[in-house]
């Protein structure tokens, strides 16, 4: 375990299962948990045996990790995997916007029905806490992926209604684009830089940005502090797609290619309607559940927060914090490619 300032005591002596555990988030969460806590066991649950094999090579000498092949669509498999589990982090999803548009029922089966399976299995197996990963695309969704994740979010919040005497708590963590994750714009631009041309969907486009480490930390914060039903949203900076292109390939020609089907100009993480039930803290926001599982005034006192101002919403184009071109370059070197140079 690393120094005490980075320790994660809420995981000590716990059994933690991560669905979609071989993805970018799952790998980083596993590293953090193993390095920063005395976690009893981490179960990596995913359906891709090749990715599990590749991940096993990284953790060959770690006795606290287990690999479990399965699909969240398979409720019986989840019941088996959740036996003796204290915490579940639900990261499994079909996430590619074009793929979901073309294969809508597959996205529904994984992102919605799979979420329902996770909830049922967690309650029946008496899991203590479940945190589900969401996305900024779930706020005012304009594509099927976002719509399925909004439905998933609603399911996890409502799971607190019927966990009953089992006491299982469910919460959601929603954040924006993860810098350097597979399929995101920065690795894509780095790959295309050698061609001398970078495609720009729309010069007006903006996005939220978060590092993988910060995403993991927010999930850990939620696991520790959740009362059940919260949607945790980080306070993070925005960037302009033109600044990302300039940061990575200032010498490249930028060509407009148009917005893909279902894509937004700007991303939103808290709508004006959600803002009516949102609380503000120093480093994050909390969207309170419509059903009052706990008192929001008491919640604010305990965690030193306050209700958001009337009319509040949180979108990437109206953000107060923006990454500069130089900051983007520094973050690329820190989180994506240490050898990156302009």
Buried (B, 14 or more C-beta within 10 A) or exposed (E): EEEEEEBBEBBEEBBBBBBBBBBBBBBBBBBBBBEBBBBBBBBBBBBBEEBBEEBBEEBEEEEBBEBBEBBBBBBEBBBEBBEEBBBBBBBBBBBEBEBBBEBBEEBBBBBBBBBBBBBBBBBBBBBBBBBBBBBBBBBBBBBBBBBBBBBBBBBBBBBBEEBEEBEBBBBBBBBBBBBBBEEBBBBBBBEBBEEEEBBBBBEEBBBBBBBBBBBBBBBBBBBEBBBBBBBBBBBBBBBBBBBBBBBBBEEBEBEEEEEEEBBBBBBBBBBBEBBBBBBBBEEBBBBBBEEEBBEBEEBBEEEEBEBBEEEBBBBBBEBEEBBEBEBBBBBBEBBBBEEBEE
